[in-house]
Amino acid sequence: MAIDESLDALFEGHNNKPSIKIRDVPSGTRIVVVSDQQVPLEDKPLLYTIFNDFVPDYKPYGVTKGVEYHLFINGDLLDNFTLSSFLQRVLPKFTLGDEVDMVLAYLKAWRKHFTHKHFVFGNHEDRWEREIYVNNPKMARFTPRLEEVLELDKLGYDWVPYLKHYDFEGFIITHGDTAIKHAAAKMMLNYQSSGVSGHANRPQSFTWADAAHGDPATWYVEGMTCRRDIGEVVKAWRKIQPWQQGFLIGEVLDGILYTQLIRVHHGHFSANGKIYKVRDASEVPAE
C-alpha cells in the first residue's frame, strides 16, 4: 500500500488560501492601498478625508468602459484589542463584538467607491486565529473564521491571510512582519520585488537598482491610518514612536503600475494634483 506523505493527509487548512495574482489590468485602472487603521483606534477624521474627499476625486475615468478601481486594505483594520497579548494600561469600554461591528460599518461604507475590493489580513487580524488555535484549539472546528464574521464574501471583498500577498501586475501588496528602522529595505530583500507593506507604522521607501538588469525596484512602507497616541493605552507601542501616517496610490499604464506614497503632514496630504486638509473631528458624522 502506498503511503500518503502529503501535508493534506495530516492537516486541513494549510493551503486553502494562497496568495493572489492579478494580471491584464486595463490601462487607466487606479488603486488605493490603506493599512493599520486598528479600529477602534482609527483616526476617524483622516479616514473620512481619504474615503469621502480624496477617493471620489481619484476615481479613474472610464470605469464603466472596463477601467477598474481597486481598494486594498493592507492589514490591521481590525485591532482585536481584547485579544492582544500586549500589556494594556487600560480597561476597554468596548467588546470584541463592538470592534467587529465598527469594522463592518467601514467595510460597507468603503465598498461603494470601488469596482474591486481586497483585504490582506495583518498580524492584528491574525490574533483571531491565534486565540482559537493556541488558546482553544478543540473549538476551532466550531468557531467562525474571521472572514465569515466580517462577511467578506457578502460584501464583495476577496482576501488573503496574514503573510500572504497580492501580486498586482508584478507589484506585491502585503501587510509585512517587520517594524525595524529600515523595514522597507528588509521587505525588499525578502521579496526581491517592488511592493508595499504596512505594519511599521511610518512611511518609508527603499529603491534597488542593478545595472545588469532592467527597471529599478522600489519597496514602500505606507504608514498608518490610526491615531498617533496609542502608546498611552499599550505600553509596548511607545517604543516605535514617532508614528507617521500615510497611504499609497497607483495607476496602471500598459501593464505597469506607477505608484506614489502619500504622506500626511501637519494635517494635510498632497495627492492627485491637490492638497487635502484632514477634516476636523466636528466635520465627521457621528456613527
ABEGO torsion letter per residue (X at the ends): XBBBABAAAABBGAAABBBBBBBGBBBGBBBBBBBGAGOAABBAAAAAAAAAAAAAAABBBGAAAGBBBBBBBAEGABAGAAABABBBABBBABBAAAAAAAAAAAAAAAAAABABBBBBBBAAAAAAAAAAAAABAAAAAABBBAAAAAGAAAAGBBBBBBGBBBBBGGBBBBAEABABABAAAAAAAAAGBBEBBBGAGBBBBBBBBBAABBBBBBBBBAEBABBAAAAAABAAAAAAOBBBBEBBBBBBBGGBBBBBBBBBBGGBBBBGGBBBBBBBAAABBBX
